[in-house]
Amino acid sequence: MTHKVHPRVYQLNKITDWDSKGFYENNFAGLLQEDYLIRKVLKNLLQNMGVEKIEIERSPDKVGVIIHSSRPGLIIGRGGEGVKKLKEKLEKEVAKVSKDEKKEIRLDIKEIKDPWLSASLAAQDIAAQIEKRLPYRRVVKQALHKIAMHKEVKGVRIEVAGRLNGIEIARNEYFQEGQLKRETIRSDIDYAYEIARCSYGAIGIKVFIYKGEKF
């Protein structure tokens, strides 16, 4: 049996950092549960709002949540109403599992100017179109072209697996343009995995975007 590891694990503390940072020493298990709950609640509330990733920074009395999104206006809402509701919902849910005293949650929204430079947002877009029953080859090739046209991108690879176009026998296919150096840890490869949940089954989507080497 093979043991598969998320590609980002090799990059941690070398060319990338953890998504959760701060004071975890005294109650690691409890705070880890809080982090999981925060991400779960935000993922459910911010569907189809272009969320790439959620970073959490902890201080002794505050929890800073940074949301990276390509559509920050939808999250913030008119006059900041969206952020207030999100903050109230998060504090209410975290209070249920938190053993410590009530902590203040500070929300920060950061804009992603070009979603096609993000593997996560590209994978979400492909999944959304496949769920609408568009032909997967056309969807993947359009995404491949949009990503590859950027100067920062040296190469891109998109893999899809499952009952493609609803046929009975599941299979996997990949489409690649440019180079993709996966044999060295210096390679700056943005990786994301997404699932398109169709009526005939789940389609797995993997996106690799190679942006050169970091020394």
N, C-alpha and C positions, 0 to 999 in steps of 0.2 A: 504494500500500500504506500502511495506517495504521501508526503506531508507538505501541503501547500501553505505558504506563508504570504501574507499581504506584502506586495512590493515595497510599500512605504516603510516597513520595519527596518529595512537595510539602510534607509536614508536618515533615520532619526539620529539626532545629535551629530550629524555629519553635514548634510545640506538642507535638512528640514528640522522642525521642532514639534513638540507635542501640542495637541489641540487643547489640552487642559494643563494649566500651570498654577503654582501657588503653594499654599500651606496645606499639606495633606498628612503630615506626620502623626498627629494625635488621633485622628479618626479616619483612617484611609478607607475602610470598607463603607462607612456611612456616607462619606463625601463622594465616593465613587458612585454610590446609588443615587445621590442627589444629581450628579452630573448626567447620569443615564436618563433620569426622569426629566431634567431640563431639556435635553436633546429630543426626547420622545414627544413631549408636549409641544415644543416648537415645530417639530416636523409635522405633527398633525394639524396645527393651527396655520402654518405657513405653506401649505401645499400650493403648487403652481405659482409661487412668488419668486422663483429664481434664486433659491437659497443654495449657495455652494457649500459652505461649511459653517459650523458654529464653534467658536473658541470660548473657553471659560478661564478666567483669571481670578484666583481666590486670594483675598487678604483676610486677616483674622476676623473682621466684622462686616465685610462686604463681599458680594459675588458679582464680578463683572462678566457680562455675556456679550460677546461681539458676534454679530450676524453679518456674514458676507453675502450680499445679494445683488443681482443684476437689476432688480426692480424695487429699490428702497422706498419709493413713493407709496407703493401699495402697503408696505409694512407700517410706515410712519403714520399714514392716514391724514385726514384733514385736521390741521391744527395740533397734530401729535396725538390724536385720540387713539390710534392703533397701538402706539407704543405704551400708552397708559394701561390699556386693556390687557396687553401682553404681560406687562409687569405685574399687574394685580393677579392675573391667572397663574403666573409662575410662582409668586410668593405664596399663594394659597395652596398650590400643589406641593411645593417644597416643604411647607410647614407640616404637612401630613406625615412625611417620612423623616423629617429632621428631629434629632434628639437634642440639639443645641437650641439656644435662644434664637428668636426670629432674626434673620439676617436681611439686610437691604440688598436688593438685586438691581444692578445698574445695567441698562441696555444701551448698546452702541451699534448703530447700523452703518456698515461700510459698503460703498457702491463698487461693483465690478463693472468697469466701463465696457469691456469686450467679452461677452459670455463664451465666444468661440475659442478663447484661449484657456478656458477652464474645462478639464476633462469631465468633471462632475455635471456641469450645466449642459455640456454637449450630450452626455449620456441621458440626462433627463429629457432633453428635447427629442432625441431619437426614440426613447421609450414612449413618450406622449404620442408621437406620430404613428408608431407601430400599433399602439392601442386603438387608434382610429382606423385601423385596417388598411393603411397605405402600404404599397409594396415595399418590403424591407430593403431590397437592393437600391431602389431609387432614393429612399430616405438616407441610407448609409452613405451612398456615393455623394449626395448633396452635402451632407455633414462633413465628409472627408475633404471635399473641395473647399468648403468655407473655412475649415481649420488650416489646411495646408497653404492657403493663400497669404497667411500672415508671415512677416519676415522673421519673427522670433522663433517660428516653428521649423525645426529641421526634419521632422518626420512624424507621421501619425499612423496608428493602427487601430482598427475597430473590429471587434469580434462579436458575432451574434450566434446564439445557440438555442435550440429548442425546436418546436414544431413550426418551422418557418413557413409563412403564408398558410398555415393551418393544415399542412399535409400530415399524414398519419405517422410517418417515420421521422423521428427527431434527428437533427444533424447540426453541425456547426460550420460556420464559414467566417473567413476574415478578409478584410480589405486593407491594404497598406499603401502608403505613398511616402516616398523619401526614406531616410535611414532611421533605424531604431536600435541604438546600442544598449542592449540589456545585459551585457556581460561585465560591466563595470559599475561600481557604486557611484562614481563621479557623474554618471549620466543624470541629468535633471529631467526625470520623466514624471509627468503628471498622470496619475492613474485613477480611474473611477469605475465602479461597477453598479449597474442599475438593472431593475427587473421590470419588463413590460408585462402586465397582467392582462392577457387577452381571454376571450371566451373559450378558446380552444386550448389554453394552457399558458404557462409562463415562458417568456423569452428573455434569456440572459444577455446583457449587453456590457462589453468591456471596452473602455476607451483608453489608449495610451497616447500621450502627446510628448514628444521628445523636443526639448528646448536647448540642446547643447550640453556641454559639460561644466560642472562647477568644481573648482580646485580648492 
